[in-house]
Amino acid sequence: MLILTEKPSVAKDFAKALGCHFSKGFYQSEKTIITNCIGHLFKLYEPSEYDSSYKDWNKLPIIPDKFLYKISDNVKAQAQLIIRLLKEHKNDSILIATDADREGEIIARECLNYAGINDFNKIKRFWVSQALTQEVIIEGIKNAKSLTSYDLLSLQGFARQHSDWLVGINFSRFITINSNKKLPVGRVQTAVLSAIEKRCNEVQNFIPEKYYEYHGTFSDNEKTFTGILYINDINKFFPEKLERNVALELEKINNLINNKAELKETKTEKKTIPAPQLYSLNDLQKEAFNKYNLSAAETLNIVQKLYEDYKCVSYPRTPSKVMGEQNVDLCINVFNKLIQNDSSLKEKYDNSYITRQNKRVFNDKLLEAHHALIPLDILPDMANEKEKWIYNLIKNRFTIAFLEACIKNINTFTLSVKDKIFIVKTSETIQEGWKKYIQKDSENTEEEFQEINNINWNQVILKDIQKKEKFTKPKKLFTEASILSFMENPKDDINQEKLSGLGTPATRHTFIPKLQNAGYIKIEKKNILITELGLTLLEAVRTSSISAIADISTTTNWEQKLNDDPKEFMNNIKTYVKDSIKNNIKLDIKFSSNGIVCPVCGKEVRKGKLNYYCSGYKEGCLFNIWQKISGANITEKDIKDLCEGKKTGIKHCVNKNGNNFDCRFKLDDNKKIEFIFEKKK
């Protein structure tokens, strides 16, 4: 039997469970061969590889009859090994053990397709999301179904991959040729940009409204506590438009001081606060940003190192917050290992809570492709500060996730002082549970009330009143943490209904860097702001035939349609792409002036991706200077000096034979680069 896994660590787990040894680049025994991918081994062709005429960006639409794949350069050796093994064993039993999700399915199918295998009769699918202990692996192999049972999942995966390619390639070119500037767009990233722009507008256009709160200080001669004055059962007190006579109202309020308070009503609500669940990647990234100001990409890189190099945490790219129901023993073993290194954890450990009955931790129904992020071993001493931060977040969350819930009684007392109503809220802790460790392990985000018990209500007097002027507040600008939350749970703009998520847990962290690199957004003091270029792009998109990609509801609805019928979805996407590019759009791209004037025609010189060029190129000006000449970098200051007829500073260059030399650059009479060699003193 040939077993194909998605990553090296999983192949190693299978080898350990099945008694295989490593030889010739893969694991094997007398009856079994185990090999692994390294994520995606193949990538889609570039447009010009289908047809050389597509080098011309004006040739649209680009819709291949059949999508073709090639081996990615960085994994060529491993891909060739897998293809060889698949071809050699195509008539034997094959077990696909890539990740139990859509992405894992197409990773395997790409390999099978490239190897020319289309007969799936002898191919089985291992579908397990539990931690891969020996028992789980053996049982998973035993229960493996025919690969054909997952054909719909495969169709969905390829439809998503191909539709993103079609939208990204065609619409990026469509926008670019209409603006004469390379402007990438995409099914998800443009929708995310639209959400950022909407939030920036809401904050910028928000008009704060003033209101007042009156906080009364009460005492029964032994205890002091506060209550809030309520008028007409609303929680904004004396809005300015209703406060016609401020002095009179203040006099009425102050007349309440030193009067007895009468208890009118008491309500008690039992509040159960369960321990926080284990981390998914998304949740870890949000926590790391809020606590340590680490970007989502930086957090992923760190936890990837903890997983791959130090082998002290589980697989990081997980959407799950739970473990599988067969992973109870694994968690007990991890806890015991942590206790051996840190005896203070004994206080938290209670074996009775690490059971299958604890559905907040062990729940197969909520388990996705991988179980939640947990520690697996002790962090090595060589780890740096940031690695310690992330590891400790994962470890601390693991050590409190199994603990008892915190239980409180929330008491609401309604007091009357001369017919004015004050509300007093207090809390009484019945069971501290996991909250006992909150200061050590996590930030307390729960609402807290005054913890006051046994008040003598017959002796309560209103001692003082403080008037507090307040203003309504706008929503907060997006940060990397809050945009991750939004992508995970977007809402419809009109009905505020929850929509399908934007992107996947493994890709959501990539969109902010993409938008930033394209110049559509900028980040200031953690806040994500849209730029002039981002606004221009969205305005053009929204008033054009491709407006759907800037609409969050449409983008998330595509995901639902893809799930329902991937073939029909793909046909609709192709039709949408064809129809959309028929009408030209106009973009008024505003370039910031850099003060560099073209020495040929006098127009502004702009920086491109690889060169500096004259903005008058549409009128035929051919002035152009590459950003790298003979191995030397040309800076914006160099360009300014050259265009003003000056020489650059000394440049360290390399000739065609690989020999180093120094020179300066200047423009000759034809406005071309000339090398200036100076005699050595």
Secondary structure as GFF3:
##gff-version 3
##sequence-region A 1 681
A	DSSP	beta_strand	2	5	.	.	.	ID=ss1
A	DSSP	alpha_helix	8	18	.	.	.	ID=ss2
A	DSSP	beta_strand	21	23	.	.	.	ID=ss3
A	DSSP	beta_strand	26	28	.	.	.	ID=ss4
A	DSSP	beta_strand	33	36	.	.	.	ID=ss5
A	DSSP	beta_strand	42	44	.	.	.	ID=ss6
A	DSSP	alpha_helix	47	50	.	.	.	ID=ss7
A	DSSP	three_ten_helix	52	55	.	.	.	ID=ss8
A	DSSP	beta_strand	69	71	.	.	.	ID=ss9
A	DSSP	three_ten_helix	73	75	.	.	.	ID=ss10
A	DSSP	alpha_helix	76	88	.	.	.	ID=ss11
A	DSSP	beta_strand	94	97	.	.	.	ID=ss12
A	DSSP	alpha_helix	102	114	.	.	.	ID=ss13
A	DSSP	beta_strand	123	125	.	.	.	ID=ss14
A	DSSP	alpha_helix	134	142	.	.	.	ID=ss15
A	DSSP	beta_strand	145	146	.	.	.	ID=ss16
A	DSSP	three_ten_helix	147	150	.	.	.	ID=ss17
A	DSSP	alpha_helix	151	179	.	.	.	ID=ss18
A	DSSP	alpha_helix	189	204	.	.	.	ID=ss19
A	DSSP	beta_strand	210	219	.	.	.	ID=ss20
A	DSSP	beta_strand	224	230	.	.	.	ID=ss21
A	DSSP	alpha_helix	246	254	.	.	.	ID=ss22
A	DSSP	beta_strand	262	273	.	.	.	ID=ss23
A	DSSP	alpha_helix	281	292	.	.	.	ID=ss24
A	DSSP	alpha_helix	296	308	.	.	.	ID=ss25
A	DSSP	alpha_helix	328	341	.	.	.	ID=ss26
A	DSSP	three_ten_helix	343	347	.	.	.	ID=ss27
A	DSSP	three_ten_helix	351	353	.	.	.	ID=ss28
A	DSSP	three_ten_helix	364	366	.	.	.	ID=ss29
A	DSSP	alpha_helix	385	401	.	.	.	ID=ss30
A	DSSP	beta_strand	406	417	.	.	.	ID=ss31
A	DSSP	beta_strand	420	431	.	.	.	ID=ss32
A	DSSP	three_ten_helix	433	437	.	.	.	ID=ss33
A	DSSP	alpha_helix	438	441	.	.	.	ID=ss34
A	DSSP	three_ten_helix	457	459	.	.	.	ID=ss35
A	DSSP	beta_strand	461	471	.	.	.	ID=ss36
A	DSSP	alpha_helix	480	488	.	.	.	ID=ss37
A	DSSP	three_ten_helix	508	510	.	.	.	ID=ss38
A	DSSP	alpha_helix	511	517	.	.	.	ID=ss39
A	DSSP	beta_strand	521	524	.	.	.	ID=ss40
A	DSSP	beta_strand	527	530	.	.	.	ID=ss41
A	DSSP	alpha_helix	532	542	.	.	.	ID=ss42
A	DSSP	three_ten_helix	547	550	.	.	.	ID=ss43
A	DSSP	alpha_helix	552	564	.	.	.	ID=ss44
A	DSSP	alpha_helix	566	580	.	.	.	ID=ss45
A	DSSP	beta_strand	605	607	.	.	.	ID=ss46
A	DSSP	beta_strand	611	614	.	.	.	ID=ss47
A	DSSP	three_ten_helix	615	619	.	.	.	ID=ss48
A	DSSP	beta_strand	624	626	.	.	.	ID=ss49
A	DSSP	beta_strand	628	629	.	.	.	ID=ss50
A	DSSP	beta_strand	632	633	.	.	.	ID=ss51
A	DSSP	alpha_helix	636	643	.	.	.	ID=ss52
A	DSSP	beta_strand	651	654	.	.	.	ID=ss53
A	DSSP	beta_strand	660	667	.	.	.	ID=ss54
A	DSSP	beta_strand	673	676	.	.	.	ID=ss55
###
